[in-house]
Amino acid sequence: MRIALHGATGRMGKALVRLIAAESDLELVGAACAPNDALLGHDVGQLAGVGALGVHATADVSAALLGADMVIDFSVASALPPLLNAATRAKIALVSGTTGLDASDVAALEQAARLIPILWAPNTSVGVQVLAEIVEQAVRRLGAGYDVEIVEVHHRHKIDAPSGTAKRLAEAVQEARPELHPLHGRHGVVGARSADEMAVLAVRGGDVIGDHTVHLLGTGERLELTHRATSRDLFATGVLRAVRYLAGKPAGRLYRIADLLG
């Protein structure tokens, strides 16, 4: 399968280059980056430490997609619309792990998914998907007597908050208790915690790849459901699993990581 990368010079892009280069059934044929990227024009294999691959980072998204069967996207929300346009014109499938999307971005993904196969996941770890399923079940079983708070920790360079994974976990909570509404931070004399709030808090610092904890706080006890990522290869491995899953799938709906698990 011939793969193009969108956001190829970022942390996840480099991890994907390394993993793709090691797979006998995958071939990297294109790499796109931002027009102002300092690594524009560099061989992405050399950037990833696997030696020259003959694939150079370009700001021309359409050129990067030439000859590809599928494009993998780890970029920024503002770069998504031109990618969707290019992918639908080229009629190639898309796996995206880009976070920081708003409702209009997700709507654009869903519209494009009617034309080409698309799998979007704010976190490509199957462990996080299982955590979300466990969280929904736990919140449903424990009921309204337990308060729910979500805390996520990421490296100092992450540009969006809260993380896409934290939002995904909040959605899982709301599946069980739709009356809960996210609250981002507390300051000053805020009074007692209301029964319908669910704080989603972001911590930034160091080189933390990604930690997420859902706190379920009752009277006399609490549960803490946690996922910790210790290597970016975790997400890259999930992406390649998604790539193989999406190959040959029809367009018509937006696929999710949950689909991989049946």
C-alpha atoms as a printed R data frame, in Angstrom:
    type eleno elety resid chain resno       x      y      z
1   ATOM     1    CA   MET     A     1   0.000  0.000  0.000
2   ATOM     2    CA   ARG     A     2   1.358  3.400 -0.989
3   ATOM     3    CA   ILE     A     3   1.191  5.963  1.816
4   ATOM     4    CA   ALA     A     4   1.446  9.759  1.916
5   ATOM     5    CA   LEU     A     5   2.000 11.637  5.184
6   ATOM     6    CA   HIS     A     6   0.427 14.997  5.979
7   ATOM     7    CA   GLY     A     7   2.337 16.635  8.827
8   ATOM     8    CA   ALA     A     8   5.361 14.490  8.025
9   ATOM     9    CA   THR     A     9   7.985 16.578  9.852
10  ATOM    10    CA   GLY     A    10   6.264 16.592 13.262
11  ATOM    11    CA   ARG     A    11   6.853 14.199 16.148
12  ATOM    12    CA   MET     A    12   4.165 11.779 15.039
13  ATOM    13    CA   GLY     A    13   5.150 12.163 11.398
14  ATOM    14    CA   LYS     A    14   8.707 11.071 12.125
15  ATOM    15    CA   ALA     A    15   7.506  8.128 14.221
16  ATOM    16    CA   LEU     A    16   5.284  7.035 11.333
17  ATOM    17    CA   VAL     A    17   8.124  7.326  8.831
18  ATOM    18    CA   ARG     A    18  10.202  4.980 10.998
19  ATOM    19    CA   LEU     A    19   7.446  2.404 11.313
20  ATOM    20    CA   ILE     A    20   6.365  2.558  7.670
21  ATOM    21    CA   ALA     A    21   9.973  2.071  6.540
22  ATOM    22    CA   ALA     A    22  10.082 -1.171  8.543
23  ATOM    23    CA   GLU     A    23   6.871 -2.612  7.039
24  ATOM    24    CA   SER     A    24   7.169 -4.760  3.923
25  ATOM    25    CA   ASP     A    25   3.580 -4.119  2.797
26  ATOM    26    CA   LEU     A    26   3.717 -0.307  3.094
27  ATOM    27    CA   GLU     A    27   5.600  2.221  0.966
28  ATOM    28    CA   LEU     A    28   5.968  5.914  1.709
29  ATOM    29    CA   VAL     A    29   5.470  7.873 -1.524
30  ATOM    30    CA   GLY     A    30   4.747 11.432 -0.388
31  ATOM    31    CA   ALA     A    31   5.208 13.815  2.530
32  ATOM    32    CA   ALA     A    32   3.554 17.176  3.161
33  ATOM    33    CA   CYS     A    33   4.420 19.871  5.684
34  ATOM    34    CA   ALA     A    34   3.557 23.513  6.366
35  ATOM    35    CA   PRO     A    35   4.877 26.142  3.914
36  ATOM    36    CA   ASN     A    36   6.882 27.832  6.683
37  ATOM    37    CA   ASP     A    37   8.320 24.593  8.087
38  ATOM    38    CA   ALA     A    38  12.079 24.829  8.608
39  ATOM    39    CA   LEU     A    39  12.396 21.213  7.434
40  ATOM    40    CA   LEU     A    40  10.717 21.874  4.073
41  ATOM    41    CA   GLY     A    41  12.601 20.069  1.291
42  ATOM    42    CA   HIS     A    42  14.394 17.603  3.571
43  ATOM    43    CA   ASP     A    43  14.301 13.852  3.011
44  ATOM    44    CA   VAL     A    44  11.839 12.596  5.651
45  ATOM    45    CA   GLY     A    45  13.721  9.316  6.022
46  ATOM    46    CA   GLN     A    46  16.816 11.185  7.110
47  ATOM    47    CA   LEU     A    47  14.737 13.327  9.473
48  ATOM    48    CA   ALA     A    48  13.335 10.157 11.050
49  ATOM    49    CA   GLY     A    49  16.750  8.511 11.352
50  ATOM    50    CA   VAL     A    50  16.132  5.648  8.910
51  ATOM    51    CA   GLY     A    51  18.267  6.928  6.057
52  ATOM    52    CA   ALA     A    52  17.307  8.558  2.777
53  ATOM    53    CA   LEU     A    53  14.000  7.351  1.325
54  ATOM    54    CA   GLY     A    54  13.876  9.695 -1.644
55  ATOM    55    CA   VAL     A    55  10.710 11.319 -0.259
56  ATOM    56    CA   HIS     A    56  11.085 15.023  0.489
57  ATOM    57    CA   ALA     A    57   8.792 17.231  2.553
58  ATOM    58    CA   THR     A    58   6.741 19.525  0.329
59  ATOM    59    CA   ALA     A    59   4.208 22.259  1.006
60  ATOM    60    CA   ASP     A    60   2.224 21.150 -2.055
61  ATOM    61    CA   VAL     A    61  -0.377 18.798 -0.582
62  ATOM    62    CA   SER     A    62  -1.724 17.657 -3.941
63  ATOM    63    CA   ALA     A    63   1.795 16.772 -5.116
64  ATOM    64    CA   ALA     A    64   2.415 14.791 -1.908
65  ATOM    65    CA   LEU     A    65  -0.693 12.696 -2.584
66  ATOM    66    CA   LEU     A    66   0.297 11.739 -6.136
67  ATOM    67    CA   GLY     A    67   0.454  7.962 -6.464
68  ATOM    68    CA   ALA     A    68  -0.777  7.325 -2.915
69  ATOM    69    CA   ASP     A    69  -3.498  4.865 -1.953
70  ATOM    70    CA   MET     A    70  -4.006  6.473  1.434
71  ATOM    71    CA   VAL     A    71  -2.923  9.590  3.326
72  ATOM    72    CA   ILE     A    72  -2.159  9.713  7.051
73  ATOM    73    CA   ASP     A    73  -2.759 13.084  8.692
74  ATOM    74    CA   PHE     A    74  -1.142 14.355 11.892
75  ATOM    75    CA   SER     A    75  -1.156 18.103 11.432
76  ATOM    76    CA   VAL     A    76  -3.231 20.997 12.798
77  ATOM    77    CA   ALA     A    77  -6.911 21.792 12.488
78  ATOM    78    CA   SER     A    78  -6.330 24.726 10.127
79  ATOM    79    CA   ALA     A    79  -4.593 22.413  7.638
80  ATOM    80    CA   LEU     A    80  -7.507 19.973  7.484
81  ATOM    81    CA   PRO     A    81  -9.792 21.713  4.926
82  ATOM    82    CA   PRO     A    82  -7.185 21.855  2.117
83  ATOM    83    CA   LEU     A    83  -6.234 18.240  2.850
84  ATOM    84    CA   LEU     A    84  -9.862 17.116  2.585
85  ATOM    85    CA   ASN     A    85 -10.179 18.955 -0.718
86  ATOM    86    CA   ALA     A    86  -7.032 17.336 -2.094
87  ATOM    87    CA   ALA     A    87  -7.919 13.843 -0.854
88  ATOM    88    CA   THR     A    88 -11.455 13.934 -2.247
89  ATOM    89    CA   ARG     A    89 -10.183 15.184 -5.606
90  ATOM    90    CA   ALA     A    90  -7.590 12.417 -5.709
91  ATOM    91    CA   LYS     A    91 -10.141  9.897 -4.359
92  ATOM    92    CA   ILE     A    92  -7.764  8.404 -1.815
93  ATOM    93    CA   ALA     A    93  -8.573  7.205  1.709
94  ATOM    94    CA   LEU     A    94  -7.619  9.187  4.814
95  ATOM    95    CA   VAL     A    95  -6.626  8.264  8.359
96  ATOM    96    CA   SER     A    96  -6.458 11.352 10.574
97  ATOM    97    CA   GLY     A    97  -5.282 11.734 14.145
98  ATOM    98    CA   THR     A    98  -5.330 15.534 14.154
99  ATOM    99    CA   THR     A    99  -6.817 17.087 17.302
100 ATOM   100    CA   GLY     A   100  -8.145 20.517 18.198
101 ATOM   101    CA   LEU     A   101 -11.038 20.199 15.743
102 ATOM   102    CA   ASP     A   102 -14.232 22.164 16.297
103 ATOM   103    CA   ALA     A   103 -17.755 21.166 15.303
104 ATOM   104    CA   SER     A   104 -17.364 22.570 11.789
105 ATOM   105    CA   ASP     A   105 -14.154 20.583 11.258
106 ATOM   106    CA   VAL     A   106 -15.859 17.344 12.313
107 ATOM   107    CA   ALA     A   107 -18.793 18.187 10.049
108 ATOM   108    CA   ALA     A   108 -16.333 18.653  7.166
109 ATOM   109    CA   LEU     A   109 -14.819 15.240  7.926
110 ATOM   110    CA   GLU     A   110 -18.270 13.651  7.940
111 ATOM   111    CA   GLN     A   111 -19.171 15.294  4.637
112 ATOM   112    CA   ALA     A   112 -15.920 14.183  2.994
113 ATOM   113    CA   ALA     A   113 -16.472 10.665  4.389
114 ATOM   114    CA   ARG     A   114 -19.460 10.346  2.059
115 ATOM   115    CA   LEU     A   115 -17.028 10.534 -0.850
116 ATOM   116    CA   ILE     A   116 -13.873  8.765  0.377
117 ATOM   117    CA   PRO     A   117 -13.138  6.311  3.215
118 ATOM   118    CA   ILE     A   118 -12.055  8.297  6.308
119 ATOM   119    CA   LEU     A   119 -11.106  7.150  9.781
120 ATOM   120    CA   TRP     A   120 -10.650  9.924 12.347
121 ATOM   121    CA   ALA     A   121  -9.469  9.392 15.900
122 ATOM   122    CA   PRO     A   122  -8.291 12.051 18.375
123 ATOM   123    CA   ASN     A   123  -6.270  9.230 19.919
124 ATOM   124    CA   THR     A   124  -5.200  6.236 17.840
125 ATOM   125    CA   SER     A   125  -4.464  4.004 20.826
126 ATOM   126    CA   VAL     A   126  -6.790  1.009 21.117
127 ATOM   127    CA   GLY     A   127  -6.119  1.175 24.869
128 ATOM   128    CA   VAL     A   128  -7.708  4.630 25.018
129 ATOM   129    CA   GLN     A   129 -10.729  3.318 23.132
130 ATOM   130    CA   VAL     A   130 -11.110  0.532 25.672
131 ATOM   131    CA   LEU     A   131 -10.683  3.087 28.484
132 ATOM   132    CA   ALA     A   132 -13.530  5.155 27.018
133 ATOM   133    CA   GLU     A   133 -15.756  2.077 26.952
134 ATOM   134    CA   ILE     A   134 -14.863  1.249 30.569
135 ATOM   135    CA   VAL     A   135 -15.495  4.851 31.640
136 ATOM   136    CA   GLU     A   136 -18.954  4.876 30.092
137 ATOM   137    CA   GLN     A   137 -19.847  1.614 31.811
138 ATOM   138    CA   ALA     A   138 -18.454  2.740 35.182
139 ATOM   139    CA   VAL     A   139 -20.273  6.093 35.092
140 ATOM   140    CA   ARG     A   140 -23.499  4.379 34.127
141 ATOM   141    CA   ARG     A   141 -23.183  1.775 36.900
142 ATOM   142    CA   LEU     A   142 -22.147  4.208 39.637
143 ATOM   143    CA   GLY     A   143 -24.831  6.753 38.824
144 ATOM   144    CA   ALA     A   144 -25.399 10.326 39.956
145 ATOM   145    CA   GLY     A   145 -23.921  9.757 43.422
146 ATOM   146    CA   TYR     A   146 -20.407 10.018 41.959
147 ATOM   147    CA   ASP     A   147 -18.750 13.187 40.696
148 ATOM   148    CA   VAL     A   148 -16.687 12.938 37.500
149 ATOM   149    CA   GLU     A   149 -13.524 14.920 36.740
150 ATOM   150    CA   ILE     A   150 -11.022 14.420 33.904
151 ATOM   151    CA   VAL     A   151  -7.352 15.416 34.101
152 ATOM   152    CA   GLU     A   152  -4.933 15.202 31.184
153 ATOM   153    CA   VAL     A   153  -1.171 15.840 31.143
154 ATOM   154    CA   HIS     A   154   0.911 16.558 28.035
155 ATOM   155    CA   HIS     A   155   4.296 17.942 27.041
156 ATOM   156    CA   ARG     A   156   4.934 21.674 27.028
157 ATOM   157    CA   HIS     A   157   4.742 21.915 23.214
158 ATOM   158    CA   LYS     A   158   1.145 20.724 22.784
159 ATOM   159    CA   ILE     A   159  -0.845 23.569 21.253
160 ATOM   160    CA   ASP     A   160  -4.471 22.579 21.967
161 ATOM   161    CA   ALA     A   161  -6.282 22.089 25.265
162 ATOM   162    CA   PRO     A   162  -7.998 20.077 26.445
163 ATOM   163    CA   SER     A   163  -6.611 17.188 24.451
164 ATOM   164    CA   GLY     A   164  -8.712 15.372 21.899
165 ATOM   165    CA   THR     A   165  -8.519 12.291 24.103
166 ATOM   166    CA   ALA     A   166  -9.892 14.206 27.096
167 ATOM   167    CA   LYS     A   167 -12.779 15.359 24.908
168 ATOM   168    CA   ARG     A   168 -13.352 11.774 23.794
169 ATOM   169    CA   LEU     A   169 -13.467 10.636 27.427
170 ATOM   170    CA   ALA     A   170 -15.873 13.459 28.264
171 ATOM   171    CA   GLU     A   171 -18.135 12.259 25.460
172 ATOM   172    CA   ALA     A   172 -18.015  8.754 26.943
173 ATOM   173    CA   VAL     A   173 -19.084 10.169 30.312
174 ATOM   174    CA   GLN     A   174 -21.939 12.088 28.695
175 ATOM   175    CA   GLU     A   175 -23.181  8.951 26.954
176 ATOM   176    CA   ALA     A   176 -24.011  7.658 30.421
177 ATOM   177    CA   ARG     A   177 -24.857 10.984 32.077
178 ATOM   178    CA   PRO     A   178 -25.878 13.577 29.464
179 ATOM   179    CA   GLU     A   179 -26.691 16.148 32.135
180 ATOM   180    CA   LEU     A   180 -22.988 16.679 32.878
181 ATOM   181    CA   HIS     A   181 -21.394 19.708 31.210
182 ATOM   182    CA   PRO     A   182 -17.621 20.268 30.814
183 ATOM   183    CA   LEU     A   183 -16.011 22.962 32.941
184 ATOM   184    CA   HIS     A   184 -12.511 24.111 32.023
185 ATOM   185    CA   GLY     A   185 -10.812 25.356 35.175
186 ATOM   186    CA   ARG     A   186 -11.936 26.896 38.462
187 ATOM   187    CA   HIS     A   187 -10.780 30.192 39.939
188 ATOM   188    CA   GLY     A   188 -11.771 32.367 42.846
189 ATOM   189    CA   VAL     A   189 -14.737 31.828 45.135
190 ATOM   190    CA   VAL     A   190 -16.661 29.463 42.918
191 ATOM   191    CA   GLY     A   191 -18.850 27.957 45.602
192 ATOM   192    CA   ALA     A   192 -19.681 24.314 46.103
193 ATOM   193    CA   ARG     A   193 -19.403 21.973 43.162
194 ATOM   194    CA   SER     A   194 -22.687 21.675 41.290
195 ATOM   195    CA   ALA     A   195 -24.167 18.296 40.462
196 ATOM   196    CA   ASP     A   196 -24.118 18.884 36.708
197 ATOM   197    CA   GLU     A   197 -20.490 19.949 36.206
198 ATOM   198    CA   MET     A   198 -17.557 17.849 35.009
199 ATOM   199    CA   ALA     A   199 -14.185 19.575 35.055
200 ATOM   200    CA   VAL     A   200 -11.860 18.741 32.158
201 ATOM   201    CA   LEU     A   201  -8.453 20.025 33.206
202 ATOM   202    CA   ALA     A   202  -5.235 20.320 31.173
203 ATOM   203    CA   VAL     A   203  -1.721 20.145 32.636
204 ATOM   204    CA   ARG     A   204   1.251 21.082 30.435
205 ATOM   205    CA   GLY     A   205   4.964 20.569 31.013
206 ATOM   206    CA   GLY     A   206   8.106 18.594 30.355
207 ATOM   207    CA   ASP     A   207   8.078 15.831 27.767
208 ATOM   208    CA   VAL     A   208   4.976 13.906 28.863
209 ATOM   209    CA   ILE     A   209   3.588 12.059 25.845
210 ATOM   210    CA   GLY     A   210   0.079 11.805 27.254
211 ATOM   211    CA   ASP     A   211  -1.581 10.816 30.534
212 ATOM   212    CA   HIS     A   212  -5.352 10.781 31.037
213 ATOM   213    CA   THR     A   213  -7.212 10.054 34.265
214 ATOM   214    CA   VAL     A   214 -10.950  9.953 34.829
215 ATOM   215    CA   HIS     A   215 -11.761 10.496 38.518
216 ATOM   216    CA   LEU     A   216 -15.008  9.019 39.822
217 ATOM   217    CA   LEU     A   217 -15.481 10.501 43.286
218 ATOM   218    CA   GLY     A   218 -18.099  9.175 45.666
219 ATOM   219    CA   THR     A   219 -18.648  9.367 49.392
220 ATOM   220    CA   GLY     A   220 -15.989  7.339 51.176
221 ATOM   221    CA   GLU     A   221 -14.374  6.017 47.995
222 ATOM   222    CA   ARG     A   222 -13.117  6.991 44.569
223 ATOM   223    CA   LEU     A   223 -12.071  5.275 41.372
224 ATOM   224    CA   GLU     A   224  -9.272  6.550 39.129
225 ATOM   225    CA   LEU     A   225  -9.214  5.134 35.607
226 ATOM   226    CA   THR     A   226  -5.927  6.008 33.910
227 ATOM   227    CA   HIS     A   227  -4.165  5.585 30.591
228 ATOM   228    CA   ARG     A   228  -0.482  6.526 30.267
229 ATOM   229    CA   ALA     A   229   1.364  6.645 26.964
230 ATOM   230    CA   THR     A   230   5.090  5.892 27.276
231 ATOM   231    CA   SER     A   231   6.052  5.983 23.584
232 ATOM   232    CA   ARG     A   232   4.723  7.762 20.494
233 ATOM   233    CA   ASP     A   233   5.175  4.479 18.683
234 ATOM   234    CA   LEU     A   234   2.011  3.424 20.502
235 ATOM   235    CA   PHE     A   235  -0.021  5.911 18.448
236 ATOM   236    CA   ALA     A   236   1.902  5.195 15.252
237 ATOM   237    CA   THR     A   237   1.219  1.467 15.654
238 ATOM   238    CA   GLY     A   238  -2.468  2.239 16.122
239 ATOM   239    CA   VAL     A   239  -2.413  4.333 12.947
240 ATOM   240    CA   LEU     A   240  -0.945  1.506 10.890
241 ATOM   241    CA   ARG     A   241  -3.574 -0.833 12.275
242 ATOM   242    CA   ALA     A   242  -6.189  1.731 11.210
243 ATOM   243    CA   VAL     A   243  -4.611  2.000  7.746
244 ATOM   244    CA   ARG     A   244  -4.881 -1.739  7.204
245 ATOM   245    CA   TYR     A   245  -8.438 -1.764  8.540
246 ATOM   246    CA   LEU     A   246  -9.559  1.095  6.275
247 ATOM   247    CA   ALA     A   247  -8.027 -0.381  3.105
248 ATOM   248    CA   GLY     A   248 -10.848 -1.512  0.845
249 ATOM   249    CA   LYS     A   249 -13.604 -0.102  3.055
250 ATOM   250    CA   PRO     A   250 -16.379  1.843  1.309
251 ATOM   251    CA   ALA     A   251 -17.062  5.541  1.806
252 ATOM   252    CA   GLY     A   252 -20.354  6.583  3.360
253 ATOM   253    CA   ARG     A   253 -19.626  7.136  7.031
254 ATOM   254    CA   LEU     A   254 -16.851  8.375  9.301
255 ATOM   255    CA   TYR     A   255 -14.957  5.406 10.752
256 ATOM   256    CA   ARG     A   256 -13.554  5.425 14.315
257 ATOM   257    CA   ILE     A   257 -11.004  3.432 16.299
258 ATOM   258    CA   ALA     A   258 -13.911  1.553 17.883
259 ATOM   259    CA   ASP     A   259 -14.523 -0.062 14.486
260 ATOM   260    CA   LEU     A   260 -11.140 -1.782 14.706
261 ATOM   261    CA   LEU     A   261 -12.280 -3.574 17.842
262 ATOM   262    CA   GLY     A   262 -15.548 -4.751 16.358
